[in-house]
Structure formats: C-alpha cells, structure tokens
Amino acid sequence: MPPYKSLEEYNIEITNEVKERYSHIINEIGEDVNREGLVKTPERAAKAMLFLTQGYKQDAAAVLRSALFEESYNEMVIVKDIELYSLCEHHMLPFFGKAHIAYIPNGKIVGLSKLPRVVDIFARRLQVQERLTEQILDCINDVLKPSGVAVVIEAAHMCMMMRGVQKQNSVTTTSGFRGSFEQQETRNEFLKLISSNLSS
C-alpha cells in the first residue's frame, strides 16, 4: 500500500457494516431511517467516517522518508497555517484549526508538502489535541533527525462549542519542542515568525 493515498475507494464489507450501525443509531434516536431524506444517510455517514479515520491505514514516517534530500542548509524551516481537521476521541465531534511546524535541518531536508501530509495522517484518527501534537513532533524528529523541531497547534473543539460548556470563541493551543527549540532564543524566534504576517 502506498504511504499516503486519499481514500477514494471503500471496502464494501466494512462500509456495509458501519452503514448498518448508523442505521440502528438513527432509529434509536427516534428517526425513521426509511424517510426520504435519510435513506442514503447511513451509507454517506459510513463513508465519511472511514474517510475521516483513514490515517490508521497510513504511515507518516514513510511519507517523510519518501522525500528526504541531503542538503547543507541549517537554518529554520517553517511551514505555518496548515489546516487540520480531526475527531475528538471523547465525543467523536470535530476539532479543527491550524498547525505550525518548524525544523532546523541537520544534513537533510524534506519536501515541504510532506509536512502537511504528516499532519493529515495523524489528524485523521480519533484524537486528542495533546497527542496529535506529540505524534507530529516525534515523527518529524525521529525521521529527519534535525537539530531541532517545533510544533504548535491552535484548534477549536466542537465538543466545547456545541455541548458541555458551550463556549463559542475558545481556542486551545498545544506545543512541543525538541532539540535546539528547547532554547528560549530559538523558540521565541519561531513563535514570533508564526504570529507575524510577512506578506504585509
């Protein structure tokens, strides 16, 4: 199986099983699954869930290894404002936001598009934001073996917005740092750069 592939085809047996479970849920909450507007909903929901959790079948480390290049560049590389969408494992409701990633090469660089793909692979699983941050950080650190790596995620959680405390404007920020980013000066440079608008 390729290290990264959008899930456009669905295993019929698994899809049908998930579809049946959604049919039962719809009936149990008091709706009529045979109503015109809901007839195809169990299948759509099953395919959506399989798409949103396709990261379990993908190897983030393999994605990075597929585009490693020897390079003497040893300054900070940042990819910021990477959109992410995931599902909270506690309520299976979405959380969404942006990831900011930086690393300082130590003899190797990686194709820039691979960093957002790593974010997608880990985000498309049942997650908590804290673990998602650590998984992205550790994967990049383990494969690239850079002088340092940093990850910051800012996300809004529907489990806080739609239910529970129902706070609409709260944003959760998590961060992780390895190597040279554990030094205050380097960390501050990264945080300043991801908060600035260089195009203005």
FENBELNOR-V687732 format. One record per residue. N is the residue number from 0. RES is the residue in one letter. D_LAST is the distance of its C-alpha to the last C-alpha in Angstrom with 1 decimal. Layout:
N|RES|D_LAST  N|RES|D_LAST
This chain:
0|M|43.1  1|P|39.7  2|P|37.4  3|Y|34.8  4|K|35.6  5|S|34.6  6|L|37.7  7|E|38.7  8|E|42.4  9|Y|44.2  10|N|47.4  11|I|49.8  12|E|52.0  13|I|49.1  14|T|47.4  15|N|50.8  16|E|51.4  17|V|48.1  18|K|48.6  19|E|52.0  20|R|50.6  21|Y|48.0  22|S|51.0  23|H|52.9  24|I|49.9  25|I|49.5  26|N|53.2  27|E|53.3  28|I|50.8  29|G|53.0  30|E|51.6  31|D|53.5  32|V|52.0  33|N|54.1  34|R|52.4  35|E|50.8  36|G|47.2  37|L|47.8  38|V|50.0  39|K|47.2  40|T|45.1  41|P|46.7  42|E|46.0  43|R|42.4  44|A|41.9  45|A|43.6  46|K|41.4  47|A|38.2  48|M|39.4  49|L|40.3  50|F|36.9  51|L|35.1  52|T|37.3  53|Q|37.4  54|G|35.9  55|Y|39.4  56|K|40.4  57|Q|37.6  58|D|37.3  59|A|33.9  60|A|35.3  61|A|36.6  62|V|33.2  63|L|31.8  64|R|34.9  65|S|34.7  66|A|31.7  67|L|32.1  68|F|31.8  69|E|33.0  70|E|30.3  71|S|30.2  72|Y|26.5  73|N|26.5  74|E|22.9  75|M|20.9  76|V|20.0  77|I|17.8  78|V|17.6  79|K|15.9  80|D|15.9  81|I|19.3  82|E|20.9  83|L|24.4  84|Y|27.5  85|S|30.7  86|L|33.9  87|C|35.1  88|E|38.5  89|H|40.0  90|H|39.7  91|M|38.4  92|L|35.6  93|P|32.0  94|F|29.2  95|F|25.7  96|G|22.3  97|K|20.1  98|A|21.0  99|H|19.1  100|I|21.2  101|A|21.3  102|Y|24.2  103|I|25.3  104|P|27.6  105|N|31.2  106|G|32.4  107|K|31.1  108|I|27.9  109|V|27.7  110|G|26.3  111|L|22.8  112|S|24.0  113|K|26.8  114|L|24.9  115|P|23.9  116|R|27.5  117|V|28.9  118|V|27.0  119|D|28.6  120|I|32.0  121|F|32.2  122|A|30.6  123|R|33.1  124|R|35.9  125|L|37.2  126|Q|35.0  127|V|34.1  128|Q|30.5  129|E|31.9  130|R|33.9  131|L|31.1  132|T|28.9  133|E|31.8  134|Q|32.8  135|I|29.5  136|L|29.4  137|D|33.0  138|C|32.9  139|I|30.2  140|N|31.9  141|D|35.3  142|V|34.5  143|L|32.0  144|K|33.6  145|P|30.5  146|S|30.3  147|G|28.2  148|V|26.6  149|A|24.5  150|V|24.0  151|V|22.5  152|I|23.1  153|E|22.1  154|A|24.3  155|A|26.1  156|H|29.8  157|M|31.9  158|C|35.0  159|M|33.6  160|M|32.3  161|M|35.2  162|R|38.1  163|G|39.1  164|V|37.1  165|Q|35.1  166|K|31.9  167|Q|29.1  168|N|26.0  169|S|26.8  170|V|24.7  171|T|26.4  172|T|24.7  173|T|26.6  174|S|26.0  175|G|28.0  176|F|28.0  177|R|30.4  178|G|31.2  179|S|28.9  180|F|26.5  181|E|29.4  182|Q|28.7  183|Q|26.7  184|E|24.5  185|T|23.4  186|R|23.0  187|N|20.8  188|E|18.5  189|F|18.3  190|L|17.8  191|K|14.9  192|L|13.1  193|I|13.8  194|S|12.6  195|S|9.1  196|N|5.9  197|L|5.6  198|S|3.8  199|S|0.0
